[in-house]
Amino acid sequence: MEHKDENGKWVGLTHSEHSDKARRAILKLYTYESPLYKTINDACCYQDESVVSTLGPFAWLLYWAI
C-alpha cells in the first residue's frame, strides 16, 4: 500500500511506463460499449458471486487502476 514516510514523501507503489499502459488499457476496456461495464456493476450491486471467477481478476485490476 502507498503511504507517506516520516518526511511526508509518498512511498510504496511505483509507476512505470508499462504499468501506465496497462492502466490505460484496463480503463479503455471498461469504458467500451460492451456488456463488461453493466455486468461488473450488476455483480457489485447484487453481490453476484457467480462472476467472480471470470470477472473478478479484471475488477481487481480496475480497482487498482482507479
PDB file of N, CA, C and O in Angstrom:
ATOM      1  N   MET A   1       0.833  -1.183   0.000  1.00  0.00           N
ATOM      2  CA  MET A   1       0.000   0.000   0.000  1.00  0.00           C
ATOM      3  C   MET A   1       0.878   1.248   0.000  1.00  0.00           C
ATOM      4  O   MET A   1       1.993   1.246   0.522  1.00  0.00           O
ATOM      5  N   GLU A   2       0.365   2.276  -0.579  1.00  0.00           N
ATOM      6  CA  GLU A   2       1.087   3.541  -0.574  1.00  0.00           C
ATOM      7  C   GLU A   2       0.889   4.225   0.779  1.00  0.00           C
ATOM      8  O   GLU A   2      -0.156   4.091   1.415  1.00  0.00           O
ATOM      9  N   HIS A   3       1.888   4.938   1.188  1.00  0.00           N
ATOM     10  CA  HIS A   3       1.784   5.718   2.409  1.00  0.00           C
ATOM     11  C   HIS A   3       2.875   6.788   2.409  1.00  0.00           C
ATOM     12  O   HIS A   3       3.759   6.794   1.552  1.00  0.00           O
ATOM     13  N   LYS A   4       2.798   7.668   3.364  1.00  0.00           N
ATOM     14  CA  LYS A   4       3.824   8.701   3.492  1.00  0.00           C
ATOM     15  C   LYS A   4       4.845   8.266   4.523  1.00  0.00           C
ATOM     16  O   LYS A   4       4.505   7.673   5.547  1.00  0.00           O
ATOM     17  N   ASP A   5       6.108   8.572   4.236  1.00  0.00           N
ATOM     18  CA  ASP A   5       7.145   8.270   5.216  1.00  0.00           C
ATOM     19  C   ASP A   5       7.194   9.393   6.259  1.00  0.00           C
ATOM     20  O   ASP A   5       6.356  10.295   6.245  1.00  0.00           O
ATOM     21  N   GLU A   6       8.165   9.333   7.152  1.00  0.00           N
ATOM     22  CA  GLU A   6       8.252  10.315   8.235  1.00  0.00           C
ATOM     23  C   GLU A   6       8.496  11.736   7.730  1.00  0.00           C
ATOM     24  O   GLU A   6       8.257  12.695   8.464  1.00  0.00           O
ATOM     25  N   ASN A   7       8.971  11.893   6.480  1.00  0.00           N
ATOM     26  CA  ASN A   7       9.203  13.215   5.889  1.00  0.00           C
ATOM     27  C   ASN A   7       8.027  13.695   5.055  1.00  0.00           C
ATOM     28  O   ASN A   7       8.090  14.775   4.468  1.00  0.00           O
ATOM     29  N   GLY A   8       6.953  12.913   4.991  1.00  0.00           N
ATOM     30  CA  GLY A   8       5.784  13.303   4.229  1.00  0.00           C
ATOM     31  C   GLY A   8       5.860  12.957   2.755  1.00  0.00           C
ATOM     32  O   GLY A   8       5.010  13.383   1.974  1.00  0.00           O
ATOM     33  N   LYS A   9       6.880  12.179   2.360  1.00  0.00           N
ATOM     34  CA  LYS A   9       7.048  11.789   0.964  1.00  0.00           C
ATOM     35  C   LYS A   9       6.307  10.474   0.702  1.00  0.00           C
ATOM     36  O   LYS A   9       6.367   9.543   1.504  1.00  0.00           O
ATOM     37  N   TRP A  10       5.606  10.417  -0.440  1.00  0.00           N
ATOM     38  CA  TRP A  10       4.875   9.196  -0.794  1.00  0.00           C
ATOM     39  C   TRP A  10       5.847   8.078  -1.114  1.00  0.00           C
ATOM     40  O   TRP A  10       6.805   8.272  -1.861  1.00  0.00           O
ATOM     41  N   VAL A  11       5.600   6.914  -0.552  1.00  0.00           N
ATOM     42  CA  VAL A  11       6.414   5.733  -0.813  1.00  0.00           C
ATOM     43  C   VAL A  11       5.482   4.560  -1.064  1.00  0.00           C
ATOM     44  O   VAL A  11       4.308   4.608  -0.697  1.00  0.00           O
ATOM     45  N   GLY A  12       5.983   3.535  -1.669  1.00  0.00           N
ATOM     46  CA  GLY A  12       5.175   2.338  -1.903  1.00  0.00           C
ATOM     47  C   GLY A  12       5.130   1.998  -3.372  1.00  0.00           C
ATOM     48  O   GLY A  12       6.165   1.778  -4.001  1.00  0.00           O
ATOM     49  N   LEU A  13       3.945   1.954  -3.913  1.00  0.00           N
ATOM     50  CA  LEU A  13       3.762   1.553  -5.302  1.00  0.00           C
ATOM     51  C   LEU A  13       4.447   2.534  -6.239  1.00  0.00           C
ATOM     52  O   LEU A  13       4.358   3.749  -6.060  1.00  0.00           O
ATOM     53  N   THR A  14       5.131   1.993  -7.241  1.00  0.00           N
ATOM     54  CA  THR A  14       5.783   2.845  -8.226  1.00  0.00           C
ATOM     55  C   THR A  14       5.076   2.674  -9.567  1.00  0.00           C
ATOM     56  O   THR A  14       4.465   1.641  -9.840  1.00  0.00           O
ATOM     57  N   HIS A  15       5.172   3.681 -10.372  1.00  0.00           N
ATOM     58  CA  HIS A  15       4.554   3.652 -11.695  1.00  0.00           C
ATOM     59  C   HIS A  15       5.651   3.596 -12.745  1.00  0.00           C
ATOM     60  O   HIS A  15       6.643   4.321 -12.671  1.00  0.00           O
ATOM     61  N   SER A  16       5.452   2.729 -13.715  1.00  0.00           N
ATOM     62  CA  SER A  16       6.400   2.637 -14.805  1.00  0.00           C
ATOM     63  C   SER A  16       5.640   2.875 -16.101  1.00  0.00           C
ATOM     64  O   SER A  16       4.414   2.985 -16.103  1.00  0.00           O
ATOM     65  N   GLU A  17       6.362   2.951 -17.176  1.00  0.00           N
ATOM     66  CA  GLU A  17       5.726   3.127 -18.482  1.00  0.00           C
ATOM     67  C   GLU A  17       4.803   1.949 -18.781  1.00  0.00           C
ATOM     68  O   GLU A  17       3.720   2.132 -19.335  1.00  0.00           O
ATOM     69  N   HIS A  18       5.227   0.747 -18.417  1.00  0.00           N
ATOM     70  CA  HIS A  18       4.412  -0.445 -18.665  1.00  0.00           C
ATOM     71  C   HIS A  18       3.147  -0.446 -17.816  1.00  0.00           C
ATOM     72  O   HIS A  18       2.072  -0.799 -18.302  1.00  0.00           O
ATOM     73  N   SER A  19       3.267  -0.056 -16.558  1.00  0.00           N
ATOM     74  CA  SER A  19       2.082  -0.046 -15.709  1.00  0.00           C
ATOM     75  C   SER A  19       1.102   1.025 -16.162  1.00  0.00           C
ATOM     76  O   SER A  19      -0.109   0.831 -16.056  1.00  0.00           O
ATOM     77  N   ASP A  20       1.596   2.148 -16.663  1.00  0.00           N
ATOM     78  CA  ASP A  20       0.708   3.188 -17.168  1.00  0.00           C
ATOM     79  C   ASP A  20      -0.037   2.715 -18.419  1.00  0.00           C
ATOM     80  O   ASP A  20      -1.221   3.008 -18.586  1.00  0.00           O
ATOM     81  N   LYS A  21       0.653   1.989 -19.290  1.00  0.00           N
ATOM     82  CA  LYS A  21      -0.009   1.451 -20.485  1.00  0.00           C
ATOM     83  C   LYS A  21      -1.075   0.430 -20.098  1.00  0.00           C
ATOM     84  O   LYS A  21      -2.164   0.410 -20.671  1.00  0.00           O
ATOM     85  N   ALA A  22      -0.758  -0.408 -19.132  1.00  0.00           N
ATOM     86  CA  ALA A  22      -1.733  -1.406 -18.669  1.00  0.00           C
ATOM     87  C   ALA A  22      -2.938  -0.720 -18.052  1.00  0.00           C
ATOM     88  O   ALA A  22      -4.074  -1.126 -18.298  1.00  0.00           O
ATOM     89  N   ARG A  23      -2.710   0.308 -17.259  1.00  0.00           N
ATOM     90  CA  ARG A  23      -3.797   1.052 -16.631  1.00  0.00           C
ATOM     91  C   ARG A  23      -4.709   1.668 -17.679  1.00  0.00           C
ATOM     92  O   ARG A  23      -5.933   1.600 -17.559  1.00  0.00           O
ATOM     93  N   ARG A  24      -4.124   2.264 -18.698  1.00  0.00           N
ATOM     94  CA  ARG A  24      -4.933   2.865 -19.768  1.00  0.00           C
ATOM     95  C   ARG A  24      -5.739   1.799 -20.510  1.00  0.00           C
ATOM     96  O   ARG A  24      -6.897   2.034 -20.857  1.00  0.00           O
ATOM     97  N   ALA A  25      -5.144   0.636 -20.754  1.00  0.00           N
ATOM     98  CA  ALA A  25      -5.845  -0.447 -21.448  1.00  0.00           C
ATOM     99  C   ALA A  25      -7.015  -0.956 -20.625  1.00  0.00           C
ATOM    100  O   ALA A  25      -8.092  -1.198 -21.170  1.00  0.00           O
ATOM    101  N   ILE A  26      -6.824  -1.122 -19.324  1.00  0.00           N
ATOM    102  CA  ILE A  26      -7.893  -1.592 -18.445  1.00  0.00           C
ATOM    103  C   ILE A  26      -9.048  -0.597 -18.442  1.00  0.00           C
ATOM    104  O   ILE A  26     -10.208  -0.990 -18.558  1.00  0.00           O
ATOM    105  N   LEU A  27      -8.737   0.675 -18.311  1.00  0.00           N
ATOM    106  CA  LEU A  27      -9.789   1.692 -18.297  1.00  0.00           C
ATOM    107  C   LEU A  27     -10.489   1.789 -19.645  1.00  0.00           C
ATOM    108  O   LEU A  27     -11.701   2.002 -19.700  1.00  0.00           O
ATOM    109  N   LYS A  28      -9.741   1.636 -20.730  1.00  0.00           N
ATOM    110  CA  LYS A  28     -10.339   1.681 -22.060  1.00  0.00           C
ATOM    111  C   LYS A  28     -11.320   0.525 -22.247  1.00  0.00           C
ATOM    112  O   LYS A  28     -12.428   0.729 -22.743  1.00  0.00           O
ATOM    113  N   LEU A  29     -10.926  -0.675 -21.859  1.00  0.00           N
ATOM    114  CA  LEU A  29     -11.822  -1.835 -21.963  1.00  0.00           C
ATOM    115  C   LEU A  29     -13.096  -1.626 -21.165  1.00  0.00           C
ATOM    116  O   LEU A  29     -14.182  -1.995 -21.612  1.00  0.00           O
ATOM    117  N   TYR A  30     -12.965  -1.036 -19.988  1.00  0.00           N
ATOM    118  CA  TYR A  30     -14.118  -0.827 -19.115  1.00  0.00           C
ATOM    119  C   TYR A  30     -15.089   0.194 -19.710  1.00  0.00           C
ATOM    120  O   TYR A  30     -16.295   0.097 -19.480  1.00  0.00           O
ATOM    121  N   THR A  31     -14.585   1.172 -20.470  1.00  0.00           N
ATOM    122  CA  THR A  31     -15.450   2.224 -20.989  1.00  0.00           C
ATOM    123  C   THR A  31     -16.033   1.921 -22.371  1.00  0.00           C
ATOM    124  O   THR A  31     -16.891   2.664 -22.848  1.00  0.00           O
ATOM    125  N   TYR A  32     -15.587   0.849 -23.017  1.00  0.00           N
ATOM    126  CA  TYR A  32     -16.184   0.473 -24.297  1.00  0.00           C
ATOM    127  C   TYR A  32     -17.664   0.150 -24.117  1.00  0.00           C
ATOM    128  O   TYR A  32     -18.096  -0.244 -23.034  1.00  0.00           O
ATOM    129  N   GLU A  33     -18.434   0.322 -25.187  1.00  0.00           N
ATOM    130  CA  GLU A  33     -19.844  -0.072 -25.143  1.00  0.00           C
ATOM    131  C   GLU A  33     -19.918  -1.583 -25.300  1.00  0.00           C
ATOM    132  O   GLU A  33     -20.083  -2.107 -26.402  1.00  0.00           O
ATOM    133  N   SER A  34     -19.792  -2.259 -24.185  1.00  0.00           N
ATOM    134  CA  SER A  34     -19.845  -3.710 -24.164  1.00  0.00           C
ATOM    135  C   SER A  34     -20.583  -4.140 -22.901  1.00  0.00           C
ATOM    136  O   SER A  34     -20.862  -3.308 -22.037  1.00  0.00           O
ATOM    137  N   PRO A  35     -20.898  -5.413 -22.783  1.00  0.00           N
ATOM    138  CA  PRO A  35     -21.580  -5.886 -21.571  1.00  0.00           C
ATOM    139  C   PRO A  35     -20.689  -5.854 -20.327  1.00  0.00           C
ATOM    140  O   PRO A  35     -21.183  -6.063 -19.219  1.00  0.00           O
ATOM    141  N   LEU A  36     -19.415  -5.601 -20.483  1.00  0.00           N
ATOM    142  CA  LEU A  36     -18.485  -5.623 -19.362  1.00  0.00           C
ATOM    143  C   LEU A  36     -18.885  -4.636 -18.267  1.00  0.00           C
ATOM    144  O   LEU A  36     -18.964  -5.007 -17.096  1.00  0.00           O
ATOM    145  N   TYR A  37     -19.133  -3.413 -18.635  1.00  0.00           N
ATOM    146  CA  TYR A  37     -19.496  -2.374 -17.665  1.00  0.00           C
ATOM    147  C   TYR A  37     -20.744  -2.778 -16.887  1.00  0.00           C
ATOM    148  O   TYR A  37     -20.742  -2.761 -15.656  1.00  0.00           O
ATOM    149  N   LYS A  38     -21.801  -3.138 -17.593  1.00  0.00           N
ATOM    150  CA  LYS A  38     -23.063  -3.493 -16.949  1.00  0.00           C
ATOM    151  C   LYS A  38     -22.921  -4.747 -16.096  1.00  0.00           C
ATOM    152  O   LYS A  38     -23.469  -4.805 -14.996  1.00  0.00           O
ATOM    153  N   THR A  39     -22.205  -5.736 -16.575  1.00  0.00           N
ATOM    154  CA  THR A  39     -22.048  -6.986 -15.840  1.00  0.00           C
ATOM    155  C   THR A  39     -21.306  -6.770 -14.528  1.00  0.00           C
ATOM    156  O   THR A  39     -21.709  -7.295 -13.490  1.00  0.00           O
ATOM    157  N   ILE A  40     -20.230  -6.004 -14.573  1.00  0.00           N
ATOM    158  CA  ILE A  40     -19.474  -5.738 -13.347  1.00  0.00           C
ATOM    159  C   ILE A  40     -20.308  -4.916 -12.368  1.00  0.00           C
ATOM    160  O   ILE A  40     -20.333  -5.213 -11.173  1.00  0.00           O
ATOM    161  N   ASN A  41     -20.983  -3.896 -12.863  1.00  0.00           N
ATOM    162  CA  ASN A  41     -21.794  -3.074 -11.972  1.00  0.00           C
ATOM    163  C   ASN A  41     -22.962  -3.857 -11.378  1.00  0.00           C
ATOM    164  O   ASN A  41     -23.260  -3.717 -10.192  1.00  0.00           O
ATOM    165  N   ASP A  42     -23.621  -4.674 -12.188  1.00  0.00           N
ATOM    166  CA  ASP A  42     -24.717  -5.505 -11.665  1.00  0.00           C
ATOM    167  C   ASP A  42     -24.202  -6.492 -10.621  1.00  0.00           C
ATOM    168  O   ASP A  42     -24.840  -6.701  -9.589  1.00  0.00           O
ATOM    169  N   ALA A  43     -23.054  -7.094 -10.890  1.00  0.00           N
ATOM    170  CA  ALA A  43     -22.474  -8.052  -9.935  1.00  0.00           C
ATOM    171  C   ALA A  43     -22.166  -7.363  -8.609  1.00  0.00           C
ATOM    172  O   ALA A  43     -22.378  -7.941  -7.543  1.00  0.00           O
ATOM    173  N   CYS A  44     -21.674  -6.143  -8.672  1.00  0.00           N
ATOM    174  CA  CYS A  44     -21.390  -5.400  -7.438  1.00  0.00           C
ATOM    175  C   CYS A  44     -22.676  -5.031  -6.703  1.00  0.00           C
ATOM    176  O   CYS A  44     -22.768  -5.182  -5.484  1.00  0.00           O
ATOM    177  N   CYS A  45     -23.653  -4.554  -7.440  1.00  0.00           N
ATOM    178  CA  CYS A  45     -24.917  -4.132  -6.816  1.00  0.00           C
ATOM    179  C   CYS A  45     -25.653  -5.297  -6.169  1.00  0.00           C
ATOM    180  O   CYS A  45     -26.167  -5.171  -5.058  1.00  0.00           O
ATOM    181  N   TYR A  46     -25.703  -6.424  -6.859  1.00  0.00           N
ATOM    182  CA  TYR A  46     -26.468  -7.572  -6.384  1.00  0.00           C
ATOM    183  C   TYR A  46     -25.601  -8.618  -5.692  1.00  0.00           C
ATOM    184  O   TYR A  46     -26.085  -9.697  -5.349  1.00  0.00           O
ATOM    185  N   GLN A  47     -24.327  -8.306  -5.487  1.00  0.00           N
ATOM    186  CA  GLN A  47     -23.371  -9.217  -4.836  1.00  0.00           C
ATOM    187  C   GLN A  47     -23.430 -10.615  -5.448  1.00  0.00           C
ATOM    188  O   GLN A  47     -23.518 -11.622  -4.746  1.00  0.00           O
ATOM    189  N   ASP A  48     -23.379 -10.642  -6.773  1.00  0.00           N
ATOM    190  CA  ASP A  48     -23.432 -11.887  -7.536  1.00  0.00           C
ATOM    191  C   ASP A  48     -22.043 -12.515  -7.594  1.00  0.00           C
ATOM    192  O   ASP A  48     -21.178 -12.061  -8.342  1.00  0.00           O
ATOM    193  N   GLU A  49     -21.842 -13.550  -6.808  1.00  0.00           N
ATOM    194  CA  GLU A  49     -20.528 -14.184  -6.736  1.00  0.00           C
ATOM    195  C   GLU A  49     -20.270 -15.163  -7.879  1.00  0.00           C
ATOM    196  O   GLU A  49     -19.169 -15.705  -7.986  1.00  0.00           O
ATOM    197  N   SER A  50     -21.261 -15.397  -8.732  1.00  0.00           N
ATOM    198  CA  SER A  50     -21.074 -16.347  -9.830  1.00  0.00           C
ATOM    199  C   SER A  50     -20.123 -15.821 -10.905  1.00  0.00           C
ATOM    200  O   SER A  50     -19.610 -16.606 -11.703  1.00  0.00           O
ATOM    201  N   VAL A  51     -19.880 -14.521 -10.941  1.00  0.00           N
ATOM    202  CA  VAL A  51     -18.994 -13.941 -11.957  1.00  0.00           C
ATOM    203  C   VAL A  51     -17.581 -13.688 -11.430  1.00  0.00           C
ATOM    204  O   VAL A  51     -16.726 -13.187 -12.159  1.00  0.00           O
ATOM    205  N   VAL A  52     -17.339 -14.032 -10.171  1.00  0.00           N
ATOM    206  CA  VAL A  52     -16.029 -13.765  -9.575  1.00  0.00           C
ATOM    207  C   VAL A  52     -14.913 -14.486 -10.318  1.00  0.00           C
ATOM    208  O   VAL A  52     -13.842 -13.918 -10.530  1.00  0.00           O
ATOM    209  N   SER A  53     -15.156 -15.737 -10.715  1.00  0.00           N
ATOM    210  CA  SER A  53     -14.081 -16.493 -11.374  1.00  0.00           C
ATOM    211  C   SER A  53     -13.723 -15.923 -12.745  1.00  0.00           C
ATOM    212  O   SER A  53     -12.585 -16.067 -13.190  1.00  0.00           O
ATOM    213  N   THR A  54     -14.667 -15.283 -13.415  1.00  0.00           N
ATOM    214  CA  THR A  54     -14.377 -14.742 -14.749  1.00  0.00           C
ATOM    215  C   THR A  54     -14.073 -13.249 -14.733  1.00  0.00           C
ATOM    216  O   THR A  54     -13.144 -12.807 -15.411  1.00  0.00           O
ATOM    217  N   LEU A  55     -14.829 -12.466 -13.981  1.00  0.00           N
ATOM    218  CA  LEU A  55     -14.635 -11.016 -13.977  1.00  0.00           C
ATOM    219  C   LEU A  55     -13.892 -10.505 -12.753  1.00  0.00           C
ATOM    220  O   LEU A  55     -13.504  -9.337 -12.710  1.00  0.00           O
ATOM    221  N   GLY A  56     -13.692 -11.352 -11.770  1.00  0.00           N
ATOM    222  CA  GLY A  56     -13.007 -10.932 -10.549  1.00  0.00           C
ATOM    223  C   GLY A  56     -11.622 -10.375 -10.790  1.00  0.00           C
ATOM    224  O   GLY A  56     -11.304  -9.300 -10.280  1.00  0.00           O
ATOM    225  N   PRO A  57     -10.774 -11.075 -11.558  1.00  0.00           N
ATOM    226  CA  PRO A  57      -9.432 -10.527 -11.806  1.00  0.00           C
ATOM    227  C   PRO A  57      -9.461  -9.173 -12.522  1.00  0.00           C
ATOM    228  O   PRO A  57      -8.671  -8.283 -12.206  1.00  0.00           O
ATOM    229  N   PHE A  58     -10.364  -9.023 -13.477  1.00  0.00           N
ATOM    230  CA  PHE A  58     -10.459  -7.738 -14.175  1.00  0.00           C
ATOM    231  C   PHE A  58     -10.948  -6.648 -13.218  1.00  0.00           C
ATOM    232  O   PHE A  58     -10.428  -5.533 -13.229  1.00  0.00           O
ATOM    233  N   ALA A  59     -11.944  -6.969 -12.393  1.00  0.00           N
ATOM    234  CA  ALA A  59     -12.457  -5.992 -11.435  1.00  0.00           C
ATOM    235  C   ALA A  59     -11.375  -5.585 -10.442  1.00  0.00           C
ATOM    236  O   ALA A  59     -11.298  -4.421 -10.047  1.00  0.00           O
ATOM    237  N   TRP A  60     -10.535  -6.545 -10.035  1.00  0.00           N
ATOM    238  CA  TRP A  60      -9.447  -6.245  -9.116  1.00  0.00           C
ATOM    239  C   TRP A  60      -8.455  -5.288  -9.779  1.00  0.00           C
ATOM    240  O   TRP A  60      -8.016  -4.323  -9.153  1.00  0.00           O
ATOM    241  N   LEU A  61      -8.097  -5.547 -11.039  1.00  0.00           N
ATOM    242  CA  LEU A  61      -7.193  -4.653 -11.764  1.00  0.00           C
ATOM    243  C   LEU A  61      -7.820  -3.274 -11.947  1.00  0.00           C
ATOM    244  O   LEU A  61      -7.138  -2.257 -11.823  1.00  0.00           O
ATOM    245  N   LEU A  62      -9.105  -3.240 -12.239  1.00  0.00           N
ATOM    246  CA  LEU A  62      -9.814  -1.966 -12.404  1.00  0.00           C
ATOM    247  C   LEU A  62      -9.780  -1.177 -11.098  1.00  0.00           C
ATOM    248  O   LEU A  62      -9.567   0.035 -11.105  1.00  0.00           O
ATOM    249  N   TYR A  63      -9.989  -1.860  -9.992  1.00  0.00           N
ATOM    250  CA  TYR A  63      -9.948  -1.207  -8.683  1.00  0.00           C
ATOM    251  C   TYR A  63      -8.595  -0.520  -8.463  1.00  0.00           C
ATOM    252  O   TYR A  63      -8.547   0.631  -8.027  1.00  0.00           O
ATOM    253  N   TRP A  64      -7.503  -1.219  -8.761  1.00  0.00           N
ATOM    254  CA  TRP A  64      -6.181  -0.646  -8.547  1.00  0.00           C
ATOM    255  C   TRP A  64      -5.816   0.375  -9.611  1.00  0.00           C
ATOM    256  O   TRP A  64      -4.970   1.234  -9.363  1.00  0.00           O
ATOM    257  N   ALA A  65      -6.433   0.308 -10.801  1.00  0.00           N
ATOM    258  CA  ALA A  65      -6.150   1.289 -11.851  1.00  0.00           C
ATOM    259  C   ALA A  65      -6.779   2.630 -11.525  1.00  0.00           C
ATOM    260  O   ALA A  65      -6.252   3.683 -11.885  1.00  0.00           O
ATOM    261  N   ILE A  66      -7.903   2.580 -10.843  1.00  0.00           N
ATOM    262  CA  ILE A  66      -8.596   3.823 -10.489  1.00  0.00           C
ATOM    263  C   ILE A  66      -7.977   4.398  -9.241  1.00  0.00           C
ATOM    264  O   ILE A  66      -8.409   5.448  -8.765  1.00  0.00           O
TER     265      ILE A  66
END
